[in-house]
Amino acid sequence: MYKPDERKGQTSVILILFIIVIFGGLAVFLLTFAKTFGQPEYMNLYTHNLLLSVMRTDTGYTDSRCRLVSDTMSCAFFESDWRCGGNGPRCRSLINTTITGYISEFELIQKSYRYLLIAKPEYLSGGEVINPVTNQPLRIKIGDLSLEEERVNKIVANEQIQKTTSSGPIIIKVQLILSQKKD
């Protein structure tokens, strides 16, 4: 015959095992509904987050035209002679070095992917901003230029930067294109 004190230990062990079985069953039940990301969905998410990270990267300069990559991009289009920090690099040069350096830090892109970043300003009312000297649309392209015309599987992320200039509100459309390297 068991004494009442001895049964308390058995009851506690049975209760703990019962709770573990319930939580295990609940975990299995919930995991059946969880959707896993496949490679295409993951790379699409990765590309969009990479573009946002690049645009929000701090360049190390404190003036408002050069603080973030997105600010510097606007400066490169509309104040091309501006030098960041007074006597630092011009905006376009700073964009090239910052974006190239930032993207090269990502091992996945360095080993397996090619990239192309394209930025082009457009008027809010529509229409591209034209360079008065060359009579061509303004563009900044950084990375593998062959990706723009090449017919391969591409992962594309788009972002817009709104700026107000002396000629009115402008939208800078930024596009990041990734494509797997050929073996």
ABEGO torsion letter per residue (X at the ends): XBBAAAAAAAAAAAAAAAAAAAAAAAAAAAAAABBBBBAAAAAAAAAAAAAAAAAABBAGBABAAAABAAAAAAAAAABAABBBGGABBBAAAAAAAAAAAAAAABAAAAAABBBBBBBBBBBAAEEBBBBAAAGBBBBBBBEBAAAAABBBBBBBBBBBBBBBBAAEBBBBBBBBBBBBBBX
